[in-house]
Amino acid sequence: MKRRESDTITTPTEPIVGFPSSSQPIWQKTVEQAVKAIVSIRFSQVAAFDTEGPETSEASGFVVDATRGLILTNRHVACAGPFVGEAVFHDHEEVDVYPVYRDPIHDFGVLKFDPTKIKYMPVTEIELAPHLAQVGLDIRVVGNDAGEKLSILAGSISRLDRNAPEYGEMTYNDFNTFYLQAASSTSGGSSGSPVLNVEGKAVALQAGGRVHAATDFFFPLDRVARALEFIKKGESVPRGTVQTQWTHRPFDEVRRLGLTDDVEAKVRKMFPSEVGMLVVEVVVPKGPASGLLEEGDVLLTINGTWVTKFVPLEDMLDNSIGRTIKVVVQRGGVEVAIEIPVQDLHSITPDRYVEAGGSKLNNLSYQLARQFAIPVEGVWVAEPSGMFRLDGPDRGWIITSLDTKPTPSLDAFIEAFRAIPDRERVPVEFYSILDVHTKNLAVVVAERHWSGFRLAVRNDTTGKWDFENLGPAPPPKPLPILSASFADLDESLGNAKEIFRCLVKVMMYLPVKIEGFPKSRKLGAGLILDAARGLVIVGRNIVPYALGDIFLTFADSIIIPAKPLFLHPTHNFAIIQYDPVLIGSTPVMSAPISDEKLGQGRKTTLVALNAMQRPVVVETRVTDITAVTIPYSSNPRFRAINLDAVTVDTPIAQQCSAGVLCDSQARVQGLWFSYLGERTENGRDNEYHLGIGVECVVPVLEALKEGRRVMLRGLAVEVCPIQMSSARHMGLSEEWVRKVEEANRERRQVFMVKRIENGSRTGKGLRDLDVILAIGDKVITRVGELELSELWEERVTVTVLRQKQVLDVVVETDGFEEGTRRVVGWAGCVVVEPGRAVRQQYKSTRGGTNIESDPMAMTGSASTPNSTMMTTLPSLIYITSRSRGSPSYQYGLVPTMFITHINSVRVNTLDDFLVEVEKIADGTWVRVGWETFDGVKGVGSLKVGLGWWGTWELTRDESEESGWRKRVLQ
């Protein structure tokens, strides 16, 4: 890790190792001794906290007390939040390290290790010599540069009095200290490296640098040496503050602020080498100095002592905690004497956070309050997710009230949250730290069933965070029966306005990311198919899988829950169900279904909600109905296949993610959905807006109305249309050309097998690139003739064109289960049995493996439960997502990998996997064998951290209120 004074990403440069010939022998001996005390640090901040999110990185450090096992590094390495890491010594011995001190504001921290764990080399230490730093001093920065290896970079100190660098907003920035400046061109991984003089003593600590120049910033060691004395004694390090940021400004600037000539002359006489003075930059509102000091005040004396440097300023503050200091400043040329109480700096530095509603929150820190000149109060949303993923920017929220109860502190927030029943909708007042002038209010749903509610408190003795369970949620309140009316729409909309009584707004919260879906929350609209039974159809871009919470909004007035009932395995729709009793006499209606099919060139009316969720009615025409292929993503996820897509002649349709296409009598002919497509190189997910004929929904709807479970069968293939001109050159005979023309006089096409689902029975008979000509006696010229249904036989005769030969092939059809039914979390990654999207995209030339499919984990695969199938998948243990800062993230387990071995034991199914991982003790290393989606095999090691990343399992269970049963296994 290396902090840079810019947002620009830097490309690590290969360091040049070498010394001037005249000094080479001396420096070589110095470095040879020093490297024994210098370590490479691999670490993770495992949870979002204060200014930083969860992350994994590498850095450097060096031993400053070999007996006690103390390593000095940067604060941004020791992490303000939860830390897990190892130090690797020069001989590649590895030891666990944990923080025992992070300075509240300065960029240094101290890690501890057990010296007895180093067996093969003597543990040495590097002496701190802050007084030896001077301009022109030759130095060597020795550390883990660019995360590659131990590197030695030469330079010389050019400044001793640089103000602290600024690294950006809402991130950690040092202040109230000088920095040393040099030209040494370090890069990522060098943070925490010692800055050595020729005697091998550390004169500074590497901290950061500038992006577009070979300039590096070193933290001086005066305050580090003081802190180490307390740490060695086992005492806390006293740190005082008046909640004021000071800046060192040169005399020419200070004169313009009103410094009088006599004071300047006096200062120059007392301090002949001094070139400036300390000036108040920021006074934090409601802090000890608020209303006493003002921005632009020039500091003269504290308790009668003249102060022009940061070290004596901080020394006086650190030694005056709980007492009052007398400060004399010059304000506009007038001396002003002020008495200011000194506060304990640790008291406004967060050392606790709470996990609530899927988010992580802590007290607003002095670090952030100082940056934006706001009071140190309120609750900072460190990880804006779950119920506290508020509207607007991704981060920067401060909660001031929860359920009308003020939350000036974390304790107040905990008490307010503790009283909220699960699933209750409550108001949250908040503001963005980037816009302190605007108050915001959101109504959120209390989430206590997917995530926990616990407090984490930092323990600097053990280096761990101690957790306290804050208790269960009050039970959910019974849902009231409410009624509402719809707003009157303009008469010019005609019959179409009645369709809005069939439309509901849909919101789904997805607590666990699976099946490659990129979002944790989706908003859209659905269509009521059966008001009496509460059946609603919605796109699978809104309800991608069954794991989550669904809420429906009726008439913009009533919000009630819904549950997933059916997810179509190939079409982009799901059917969900609500309790009609809960909406009372609200005049919703079932969507009327038209008998008139959509046709190219025919008139239709688009009735939809636009991107702002406002009603839209547009009369238009169908421009085309044709088979389309939605591009697939590199991370496999559901996409609709084998569909005839409808496009219409209005650009407004591309602004509408959900709606219907109606005939002149306002009867539904088609459904208008957004389709999730591929992820682009810049990380954006493309969406396509298309329609489908309502006829593909009717058979499913009829089965659900009868209370039956829908069991679809068909061919487990993806097809694409080819024109007759291409088919002729592939060997299609004139006889078959005539048959195709007779079967479909509107469109002359046949379908080629683009993909066969891995492990399917269909794959025993069909091959990729087969052209399907007929099934039985039916010539296939429309993609709808391959529609999955309950009417398919277990075996069908398929006539195909294969390598210029027409063949009749007996093909087994597949039964299609719907969606993921089992999810396992381990070491920060989420694993499932590979779903249909994975099986569609995965191809291998390695040959098949007999794997017993787990019936509890079916993920929409084309197979029958309790069956052994021939599959070329490496295993049925597929990594679908992972969390930043977790062991899986740190040690390189990547989504789309298959886990094949645990500690050299072959694992094929989720059951095999759980048997092996439950044998692994906390804090131990495990060997993980894997295979990438592209078939590259590998083995890696991973350290289990059950305290942060336990093993858990979610299983679909309709008897549970959430529809899922959770077990914590480790």
N, C-alpha and C positions, 0 to 999 in steps of 0.2 A: 504494500500500500504506500502510495506517495501522494500527498496533497499538493495541489497546484493552484496558483492564484489566477484561475480561469476555469470556465466550464468546458473548455476544449479538451478532447481526449488526446493524450500524447502518445506517440509511438515510442516505445522504449528503444534507446540507442545502445548499441553494443559498447560497453565500456572499454577504454584503452588502459591496460594495466602496464605501468612502467614508471620509472623514476629518472630524473636527470642523472647523468653518469657520475657527477661529483657527489651526489647524496645517496646513490643507490645502496651502498653497503649499509649505511646507517638506517635508512628507512626499511630496508629488507629485514634487518634484525628486529626493528620495532614492530613491524607488521607480523612477523612470525610469532612474536610473543603475544600480540594482541588478539590474533584470530582464535586463540584457545578460549578466550572469554566472550567471543562474539557468537551470537546464536541467530539462526533463522527461525522465525515464528510463523507457524500456520495457525490461523485462528478464525473463529466465526463469532459474530454477534448474532445470537440465536433468536432474538426477539427484537421487534421495533421498540425504541426507547428514546425519548427526548428528540434530538435532532437527527438521529440516524435510524435507518431501517435495518432489517436483518440482512447480513451480508457475510461473505467469506472472502478472505484475502490472505496475503503473505506480507511479512514485514521483517524487521530486524530488531535486535536488542543486544545488550551486553551486561555481563555480570558485574555488579558493583559491590557485592558482598558474597564471597565464595562460601563462607561458613554458614550463613543464614539462608543462602540460596535466593538472593535478590537480583532481579534483572531490571534494568532501566530501559524503558521504551517510551513511545509517545502515548498520550491520552487517547488519541484516535485509534490506537492499536489496542490498548488495554480496554477500550470501549466503556462508554458511560453505562451501557446496558449489559445484559447477560453475556458472558464471555466463555468460550470453550476453546482451548488451544494447546499446542505442543511446541516445545522449543527443541530445535535440532542443533547439536553442537558440531564443532569442526570435524570431529571424527565420526559424525553421523549417528551418534547416540541420541536417543529421543526421550524426552521427559515431559510429563504433564506440567502445565503452568496455570496459575490462576492469579487474578489481580488482588493485591492487598491495599492498593492506593491508586486513585485517579484524582488528579488535582481538579478542583471544581471549575477553574477557568483556564489554567495553563496547560500547554500541550506536553505533559509528561505523566507517566504512570509507572507503577512498580509491580512486576510480576514475581511470584514466588515459585520455587521448585525445590525438590528434595535432592540435595547434593549427593546423598548416598546412592542415588540411582545411576550416577555416572561412574562406570566401573573401569573404563579402559584409558582414561586420560585424567590428569590432575585438573581440578577446577580452579581456574585463576580468576582474578578480578582486575578491572581497570580503575585506576584512581581518577577521581574527579578533580580537576584543577581549573575552576572557572576564572581565577585571577590571572591565568596565563594567556587568555584570549586577548589578542591585540591586532591592530591593523597591520597587514603585511605578513602575518604569520603563515608559514607553509603548513599545510594540513593534508591529511589523508582521511577520506570518508570510506570506512571499511564496513561492508554489510551485504545484504541480500539484494543487490541491485537488479531491477527488472524481474524479480522473482526467479532468476535462473540459477545463480550460483553466488559464491562469495566473491565480491568484486572490490577492487581498490581504485578509488578515484582521487586524483590529485587536484589541489586548488590552493587558494590563499584567501585569507579574510580581508574583505574590502571595507566593511562597515561594522561598527559595534552598536549603533544607535538607530537602527531601522525600526519604525513602528511595526506592530504585528501585522502580518499579511491578512488580507481578506480573501476568503475562499468562496464567498457567495452567500445568498440568503437561505435561511432555514437550515443551515448546516453549522457544524462546529467552527467557531472562530476564536482564536486567542485574543486577549487584549490586556491592557495595563502591564505591558512588559516591552522591553526592547528585544529585537532579534538581531543576530549576526547575519551578515550577508557575505556570500562568496560565489565564485564561479567554479563549479565542479561538475555540473551537468549530470546529476543523479537522476534516476527514474523510478518507476514503480517497484516497490519492495524495499526501498532503501530507508523508509521511515523507521526511526529508532536506532539508526546506525550511530556509532560514536564518531565524533570529529576529533581526530588525534593530532597531537603535536609530535615532534620527532622523538620525544622522550617516551611516547606511548601513553601519555595521559590524555584523558578526555577533556577538551576545553569547551565543548558544546555538544548538542544533540541534534542530529538531522531531523528536520520536521516537514519541510515543504519546498516549493520552488515555483518559478515562473515558467509558463508554457513556452513562450516564443523567445526565450533567451536562456543562455546557460547560466542562470542565476539560481542559487539555492539559499534557503533560509534555515538558520540554525538557532535552536533555543538555548539561551545561556543557562548555566548550571548553578547559579547562585541559590535560587530557591529550591532547586533539586537537592543540593547538599544539605540545606536546612531540613527539608522534609525527611531525608534519609536518616537523620539523627533521631528523629521521633520514631520512625518506623523500626529502627534497630532496637529501640527500647520497648517496643510493643505498645507505644502510645499513639493516640490519635494526633493528627497534624493540625494545629490551630490555624484557622484561616479567617481573617476578618474582612469586613466590607462596609462601605457606606452606600452601596448600590450606585456607583458613579464610574463612568469610563473616562479615563484621562488619555490625552494624546500629547506626545512631545513635539513641540513646534519650535522652529528656529527663531532667533531673536528678531529678525526682520518681520516675521508674521506676528510675533507677540507684541511688538511695538504698535502694529496696526490695531491690535485689540485693546490698546490703551496702556501698555506698560510704560511707566514713567522712566525718564533718563536716570534719575538717582537710584532707582531700584535695579535697573539694568547694570549700572556701574558697580553697585554693591555686589551683585551676583557674579559679575565677571571677575571682580577682585577676589572674592571668596573661592571661586571655582575657575581658575584661569583657562582650563581646557573646555569649559562648558560652552555650548553653541546654541542653547535654547532652554525652554522651561516647560513645565507641565501645565496643560490647559484642560479645563473641563470640556469633554466632548458630549457626553450624554448623562443626564440625571434621570434615573428611573422613577416614574411617578409612584407616589406612596411609599418610597423607600426612605431610609434614614436622612438622606440629604435633600429630599424633595422639599422645595420651598425655602431651602437654605442656600444651597449652591445653585449657580446658574451656568448654562452653557456659555463658554467664552471666558469664564473666570480663570485668572492666572494664579496658580498656586505659589504662595510665598513660604509660609512656615506651617509646621504642625507641632503643637505643644512647644513652640518657641524655637524649633530647629528648622533651618532652611532646607528645603527639599526641592531638588531639580531632577531627580532620577526615580525610576520605578522601584528599585530594590529598597531604598530607605523608606519610600512611601508604603510599600507593602509590609515591610518589617514593623512599622509603627501600627498599622492596622491589625496585623496578626497578633501583636502583643497587647492590644487594647480591647479585646472582645468583651462586650458587656459593660464597657466604660465609655466615657465621653472624651472626645479629643477636641482641642481648640485649634481651629483652622483659620489661617489668615490668607485671604486672596486679594488680588487687585482686580476691581471690576470697573472697567472704563476709566482707569486712572485713579480710582478711589480705593483705599484699603478697607476691607470689610473683615471683621473678626466674627467667627461663627463657632458655636459648639455643636458637635454632631455625635450622636450615639453610634457606636460601632457594633454591627450585627455579626453573628456567626455565619460565615459564608456557606458552611455545610447545610445550614437550616433552610436555605433557598435553592439547594442543589438536589434534584430528585434522586431518591434511592429506593423508590417503590414504584410498582405499576400494578394495575388491575386488569385482569382478563374478564371482559364482560361483553356479551352479545356478539362474540366473534371478533371483537376489537381489542386493542391494547391501549391503555390510557395512563397518563401520569400527570403529576402536578406540572404546571407550566414552569419552566426553568428560568433562572436568572439569565442564563446564556441567551435564550430567545427573547425574553422581555427586554434585555438591554439592546439587542439588535433593532427592535422595533419601538423602543421607548414606550412600553406599556407596563402597567403594574404586574408584579409577580404574583398573579392570582388567576384562578381558573384551571380547568382541566384540559390538558393537551391531548388530542387524538393522535397518538404516535403511530398507530396502524389503522388507517381509515378503511375498515372492512366490516362485514356483517351488518348489524343494525345501525352502526355509526359510520357507514359509508354514505356521507352526507352529499347533498347536491353541490356541484361546482368543481373546483380544482381537486386534484387527488389528495392533497394534504394541506395542512395549515389551519385546521379547525381548532377553536377553543370553545369548549362547552361552558356556558354560564348558568344554565338552568336545565333540570331534567324533571319532567312531569310537574312543572311549575315550582319546583323546589330549587333555590339557588345552590350553585355548586362552585363556591370560591376555592375549594380544595378537594383533593382526592377523597378525603374522609367524608365530606359532605356528599360527594357523588356516590360513594359506596352506600351510604344510608338511603339515599334516594332510590338507587337501583334495587336495593335489597327488598324494598316494599312493592315493587312492580310485579304483578303476576305474569307468568309466561303467556306470550301471544297478545298481551295487552297493547293497544295503540296509545302512545303517549307523545306529548309535544316536547321538543328539544329546542332550546334557544342557544344560538351559537354565533360566532363571527369568525371571519378569516383574519389571521394575523397579517395578511397582505392588504386587508381593507378593514381597518379598525372602525371606520365610520358607519359601516352598514351592519345592522343586526339582522339575523336570519332566524327563521323558525321552520322546523320540519316535524311532521308527525311520523314516528317510526314504530315498528312492531317489535316489542320486547322479545328477544330470542334467548331462551334458556334451555331449549331441548337439544340443540345440536352442539352447543359449546358450553364450557364451564364458567363458573363465577368464582374466581380466586384471586388472592393478593400475593404478589411476589415482593419480598423484601431482601435487599442486598445484604450479604454477610461477608464483611471484609476479613473475618478471621478464617473462614473456610474457603472463601472465594466463590461460594455458591449463592444462590438465591433461595431463601426459605419460603415455601408456599403455605398459604393458609386458605383452606376452603371456606368460602363465605356463606355457605349454606344453600339449601334448595330454594327454588322460586316458590312463591305462593301459587297455589293451583290456579289454572286459567278460570276466568269468570265465564259463566254460561253466556252464550251468544244471544243477544236480544233479537226479537223479531221486529224488523223495521220495514216501513213502506216508504216509497218515494214516487214521484211523478217525473215524467220526462219533460224537458224543455220543449216549448212549441217551436217548430221549425217553419220556415217560410213556405207558403202555399205553392210557390213557384217550383218547389222540388217535386210536386206531384205525389204519386203513389210511393216513390222511392223513399220518402221521408219516414214511412212506417218501418222500413228495414232497420232504422236506428234503434228501434225497440228490441231488435234481435242481437244488437252488438253490445259486447261488454269489454271493458278494459281489463287486461290481464297483466299481472306482475308475478314473476317467479324469482325467488331467492335460492341460489344454488350454493350450499355451504361447503361442498367439496367439489373440486374441479376434476371431472372424469370425462372419458370418451373424447378428449381433445377439444372440448368446448371452451372458448376463451374467456367467457364472462362469468361473473358471480351474481349478476342481477340482469334481468331482461324485462322490458316493458313492451306491450303490444296490445292487440285486440283479438277477440274471439267472436264466434257466431253461435248463438243459441240454436241448437238443432231440435231439442225437445225440452220445452219449458217445464213440462210436468215432471220429467225425470231429472231435470237439471243437467242435461248433456250439452256441452259446449265444444266446438271444434276450434283449434288454435294451431298455428304453425309450429313446427319443431325447432325453428329458430328462436322461439319464445319458451317452449317447454321441450328442451332437448332430451331430457331423461327424467326418471321418476324421483330422483333423490333431491328433495328440496321442498320449499313452501310455496304454494300458489294462492294468490289472492285475486278475487274478481271485484270490479267496481261497477255497480249498476246505477244508471241515470246520474252519474257523477255525484252520488250521494251515499250509497251503501257499499261497504266493503265487507266481504265474507270470504272464508277459505274455500278452497276446492282441492280435489285430489285427482291424480292421474288415473285414468281408466284404461286407456289404450294408446300405444304409440306405434304408428305404422312403420314397418321395417324398411320400406322403400320409398313411400310417399312422404312429403313434407307436411304431415299433419299428425296431431295428437288429439285425443278426445278426453276431456276432463269432466268432472262431475261436481256439482254443488248441491246443497240442500235447499230445495225450493221454498221450504217453510220459512227460512230465514229472511226472505225478501217480502214476506207478507203479501200485500195486495199490489205490489209494484207491477204495472201493466207490461211486463215483458211478453214476448210471444215467440213461438217456434218459427224459425225461418221457413217460409213456403218454398218448396222445391219445384222447379219448372220441369215440364216434360220436354221442353224444346232445348236441344243441345246447341252449344255455341258452334258457329261456323265461320270460316274465313270470309271477311267482307260484310258480315251481318252486324246490325246495330246491337249495342248492349249498353247498359248503364253501370258505371263504376260507382259503387256506394262504399265509402271507406273512411277511415280516420287517417289524417295526414301525420307528418312528423311531430306536430304540436298537439296531436290527439284531438284535433278539431274535425267536425264532420265535413265530408267532401262528396258532392254528387256531380258526376260528369257524364253526359251522353257522348258515346264514342262508337267506334267500330273495331271489330276484331281484325287485326292486321295479319295474324298468322297463328296457326296451330301446328306445331311441329315438335318432333322428338329433339330434346336438347340434352347436353351433357354438362352438368355443373362441375367445374374444375375441382380437382381434389387437392387437399392440403398436405404438406409434408408431414404434419402431425395428424394422422388419420382421425377423422370425425364424421359424424353422420352427414350425409348429403343425399338428396333425393336422386334416384336413378330410374331409368325406364319410364319416363313420363313424357306425355305430350303437353308442352307448355303453351299457354295462351299469352299473346302480346296484344296490346290495344293501342289505338292511335291517339294517345294524349300523353304529353310529358308529365302531367300531374300524377299519373300512375306510378312513376318512379319515386315520388315523394311519399307514397302511401305504403306502409308495411303490412297492412291488413285490411281486408274488406271483402266485398262480394261483387260479382257481375250479375246483373239482373236483366230480365226481359221487360217488355213494355208494361206488364202487369205487376212489376216489382216482385217477381218470383226468382229465386236464386238459380242461376245457370252455372255459375262457376265461383271458385274461391280465389281470392287474391292474397298472396303471401310473400314474405321476404325469405329468400333462400341463402343460407350461409355457404359461402364458397371458399376460395383459397386464401391463404395468408400471403401477402406480398413481401417483397424484399425489405421494405421499410417497416414491416411489422403490422401493417393494416390488414384487417379482414374484409375482403370484398363481400358485398351482399347483392343479390339479384332479386328483382321484383317481377314476379311472374304469376300467371293464373293457371288453374287446372279445372277441368270439368267436374261438376259436382257429382256426376255419375259414379266416380271412383269411391265416393264416400258412402253411398247409399247401402251397399251390402254390409258394410261394417256397422252402420247405424242400425240397420234392421236386426242384426244379431244382438247388439247391445240392448235394444229395446225389449228383446225377448229374454234378457237377463243371462245370455249365454257368454261364455268366454270365447273370444274370437281366435280361432286356430287356423291361420293362413298356411297354404302350401303353394309350391310353385318351383320354378327353376331358379337356382341360386346363381344367377348370372347378371352381368351388366351388359347391355347391348347398345349398339349405336347404328343409326341408319346408313345404308350405302345406296347410291343411285344405281339404276340398272346399267348405266354405261360402265361403271366399275365392275359390277357383278358379271357382265359378259366377259370381261378380260380375266376374271377369276375362274372362268370355266362354266358359267351358267348357260344351259342349253336354250335353244329357241323355244322348246316346249315349255320350259319353266318360265321363260319370259312371258309367254302368252298366259300362263296360269296366273302370274302376278298381276298382269294387266286386267284380267277378268275379275280378279278378287278385289281390286281397288282401282276404280276408274278416276279417283281424285288425286292420288299420289302414288307414283311408281317407285317403290322402294322395298328393300328387304333389310334384315337386321343381322349384323355380325356380332359374335360374342367378343366383347372387349375384355371382360374379366370374368373369371369363375371364382366364386368364393372358396377360399382355402379351407380344405377339410370337408367340403360339402359332398353329398351323394351325387349331386348333379355332375360334379367333376369326374366321376367314374365313367360317364358316357360322353359328355361334351368336352371339347377342347377350345382353348383360346383361338380366335380367328375363324372358328366355324361360322358359316352363314346359315342361319335358321330359315328353312324354306317352308316347312309345314310341321304341325303337331297333329298326329293322326291324319285325318283327311282335311284338316283346316289349313289352308294356305295363310301364312302369317305375313301381313303387310302393314299392320298397325301395331304400335307398341302396346296399346291397351289389350291386345289379344294375348299378351304375355303376363297380364295382371295377376298378382297373387290373389288367391281366393280360397274358400273352403271346399271348392268343387273339384280341385285337381285330384287325379288318381295318384297312387303311390308310384306307379310306373307309367310312362308314356312313350310312344314311338315318335321320335323327332327325325324329320328328314333334313339333312344338312348338306351343304356344299363344302367339301373338305379337300383341299389340294386338287381342285378341278374334277373331283368325283362326287357324285350325288350318292349319299349313303342314308340308309334307315338305321337309326341307332336307338336302342332301348335305353331310356334315361330314367333314373330314379329321381323323384322329386323330393324336395326338402320341406320339413315343417319349420316354421319361423317363430321362435320365441321372441318376446319383446323386451329389450332393454337390460341394463345391468341389474343384477339382483344381489350381488355381493361385492363389497369393497373392503380392502384391507390397507391399513396404514402402518408403515414400519420405517424407522430411521428417517422420517421426514418425507418419504415418498409414498405415493398412493398406487397400489397395484390392484388390477382386476384381471378377470379372464378376458382375453382379446375379444373385442366386439366385432360386429359385422364390418365396420369401416376398416378395421385392421385386417380382417381376413380377406376383404376385397382387394386391398392394395398390396398385401405381402405376397411376394413370389420368391421361391427358393429353388436352387438346382441341387440341393444337398440330398434330396430324397426324403421320403416320409418317415414319420415316427408314430407308433401307436401310443396315443395318450388317452387316458380315461377322462372324459369330460365331466366336470363337476356340475351336477344338475342345479345346485344352489347358486351357481355363479354365472348362469347363462346370460350372455350379453347380446342377445339378438342374433346369435350365430345360427346358421342354417344347419341344424342338427336336431336329433331327438335326444331328450334327456336319458341318462343312464346308458349311454352307448359308447362303444369304443370306435373312434374314427381315425382314419388315416389322414394325418395332417403333416405338412412340412413346416409348421410353426416350431420354433426352437423350444418353446414351452407354453403353458397356459398361464404364465405369470408375467403380466405385461405392465410396465411402468407407465401410468397415464398422466401423472403430474408429480411435482415435488415442491418443497418449500425452501425459500431462500434461507440461508444460515443453518440448514439442517445437515446431518452427516451425509445424506444422499447427495446434497448439493455440493458439499465441500469435497467429497471424494469421487465425484464424477459419475453418479448414476443419473442417467438422462431419460426423460420421457421418450417413448418409442423403443426403449430397450426391453429385452426379455431376460428375466433372471433364470438361469439354468442350474446354478450350483450354489450351495451354502456350505462353506467349510469343506469343499470337495465332495459333498453329497449331492447327487443328482436330484433336482426337484422338478417335477413336471406340472403339478397342480397347486392351487392355493392351499389345499390341505397339506400337501408335502412341505410347502414353504413354511406354513405356520408351525408344523412339528419341529422343524430345524431351528427357526429363529427363536422359538420360545426356550430353547436350550442355552441361549447366549446370555451371559451375565452382563450387567451394566458396566460400562467403561472398558469392555474388552474389544479386541479387534476380531473382525470376522472377514473371511475371504468370500468374495462374491463373484461367481462366474456369470457372465452375461453374453448376450449376442445382440448386436445392433440390428436395426430394421433392414440394413443393407447386407446383413449376413456376416459382419466382422465379429469374431469371437474375442473375448478378453477376460482377464481376471484382475480384480482390484481388491484393495483392503478398505475397511470401513470401521470406524470406532463407534460402537453403540452408545448412545446417550439417552437412556430411558427417562431420566429426570425431565428432559425437555421434549423428547420425541419417543413417546411410548408406542406400544403395539396395540392396535385396536381393530375392530371388525364391525362393519355395518351390514346387516342382512335384511332383505325385503321381508316385511312382516305386516300383513294387513291388520293384525289385531292391535298394533301400536298406533297411537294417535298420529304420529308423524309418518306412519307407513314403513318405518325401519326400526330394527332392534340393534342397539349398540352394545358391544362387549369390549371392555378394556382388558387386554390380555397380559400386558406387561406395563 
